[in-house]
Amino acid sequence: MEEGRIWAQILTAVFLCICGAADFKSKKIRRTVPLIFAAGMLLFHILLRDADWISLFGGILVGLGLLAAARLTGEAIGYGDGLTVAACGAAGGFAQTFCVFALAVCLAAVWSAILLLFKKAGRKDAIPFVPFLFAAQICVMAGVLRQSGFRN
């Protein structure tokens, strides 16, 4: 695994940790933060000359799909969530972004079921999504690092 890809994984995890903390605290994500991260990651890929532009564009499209879903659902899914996923796509490409997003959806569903089961939240209550993206990123990052032979 290239060193640049490892750094992209780490930077994405740090980005999601910061956004996840903000989302957990205020249930809002400042829209400028994901945009700045995405621009920075695209510049990072340009400088390293390691970009698979089709994959990166596909990763960004995952987030843009969430933005469309936010628009169609009257923001039942937040615009900040879509921008955050698009920014992750600019860092990791389609396959990683899709895996992180799918795992985050599963984690959020399990957590929501637990909250409903113990009557800590209602069916219409909102939960912050970015902390689940962070947890999923850590899981995917651990799998990628292990697969690449990075074992200690």
C-alpha positions in Angstrom: 0.0 0.0 0.0 1.3 3.4 -0.9 2.2 5.8 1.9 0.0 8.4 0.4 -3.1 6.2 0.7 -2.3 5.5 4.3 -2.1 9.2 5.0 -5.4 9.7 3.2 -6.9 7.1 5.5 -5.5 8.8 8.6 -6.5 12.3 7.5 -10.1 11.1 6.7 -10.3 9.5 10.2 -9.2 12.8 11.8 -11.7 14.8 9.7 -14.5 12.4 10.6 -13.6 12.5 14.3 -13.7 16.3 14.3 -17.0 16.5 12.3 -18.4 13.6 14.4 -17.8 15.5 17.6 -19.5 18.6 16.2 -22.4 16.5 14.9 -22.8 14.7 18.2 -22.7 18.0 20.2 -24.9 20.2 18.0 -26.4 17.9 15.4 -25.0 20.3 12.8 -22.0 20.2 10.5 -20.6 23.5 9.2 -20.8 23.1 5.5 -17.4 24.8 4.9 -15.5 22.1 6.8 -16.2 19.2 4.4 -15.7 21.5 1.4 -12.3 22.6 2.7 -11.3 19.0 3.4 -12.4 17.8 0.0 -10.4 20.5 -1.7 -7.4 19.7 0.4 -7.6 16.0 -0.4 -7.9 16.6 -4.1 -4.8 18.9 -3.9 -3.1 16.1 -1.9 -3.8 13.6 -4.6 -2.6 16.0 -7.3 0.6 16.7 -5.5 1.3 13.0 -4.9 0.2 12.1 -8.5 -1.5 9.0 -7.2 -5.1 9.7 -8.0 -7.5 7.4 -9.7 -9.8 10.2 -10.8 -12.6 8.0 -11.8 -12.7 6.4 -8.4 -12.5 9.7 -6.6 -15.3 11.1 -8.7 -17.3 8.0 -7.9 -16.7 8.5 -4.2 -17.8 12.1 -4.4 -21.0 10.9 -6.2 -21.9 8.8 -3.2 -22.0 12.0 -1.2 -23.9 13.9 -3.9 -26.4 11.1 -3.9 -26.9 11.7 -0.2 -27.3 15.4 -0.9 -30.1 14.6 -3.4 -31.7 12.3 -0.8 -31.5 15.2 1.7 -33.3 17.4 -0.8 -36.0 14.9 -1.6 -36.7 14.0 2.1 -36.9 17.6 3.3 -33.5 17.2 5.0 -34.4 14.0 6.9 -30.8 13.2 5.9 -28.8 16.3 6.6 -26.9 18.3 3.9 -23.9 18.2 6.2 -24.0 14.4 6.1 -24.0 14.4 2.3 -21.1 16.9 2.1 -19.1 14.9 4.7 -19.6 11.7 2.6 -18.6 13.5 -0.6 -15.5 14.8 1.2 -14.6 11.3 2.2 -15.1 10.3 -1.4 -12.5 12.9 -2.4 -10.1 11.2 -0.1 -10.7 7.5 -0.5 -12.5 6.9 -3.8 -15.7 5.0 -4.6 -15.0 1.6 -3.1 -13.8 2.8 0.3 -16.5 5.5 0.5 -19.3 3.1 -0.4 -18.0 0.6 2.2 -17.7 3.2 4.9 -21.1 4.6 4.1 -22.8 1.1 4.1 -21.1 0.1 7.4 -22.1 3.4 8.9 -25.8 2.9 7.9 -25.7 -0.6 9.5 -24.1 0.8 12.7 -26.7 3.6 12.9 -29.5 1.1 12.3 -28.4 -1.1 15.1 -28.0 1.9 17.4 -31.4 3.2 16.5 -32.9 -0.2 17.2 -31.3 -0.3 20.6 -32.6 3.2 21.4 -36.1 2.2 20.3 -36.0 -1.1 22.2 -35.1 0.7 25.4 -37.5 3.6 24.7 -34.7 6.2 24.8 -35.8 7.6 21.5 -38.8 7.7 19.3 -39.2 6.7 15.6 -39.1 10.3 14.5 -36.1 11.4 16.6 -32.9 12.3 14.8 -29.5 10.8 15.6 -26.2 12.3 14.5 -24.8 10.2 11.6 -21.2 11.3 11.3 -20.1 9.5 14.5 -21.1 6.3 12.7 -19.1 7.4 9.7 -16.1 7.8 12.0 -16.6 4.4 13.5 -17.0 2.8 10.1 -13.9 4.6 8.8 -11.8 3.2 11.7 -13.1 -0.3 10.9 -12.4 0.0 7.2 -9.0 1.6 7.8 -8.0 -1.2 10.1 -9.0 -3.8 7.5 -7.1 -2.0 4.8 -4.0 -1.6 6.9 -4.1 -5.2 7.9 -4.6 -6.4 4.4 -1.7 -4.3 3.2 0.6 -6.1 5.6 0.8 -3.3 8.2 0.9 -5.4 11.3 2.4 -4.6 14.7 
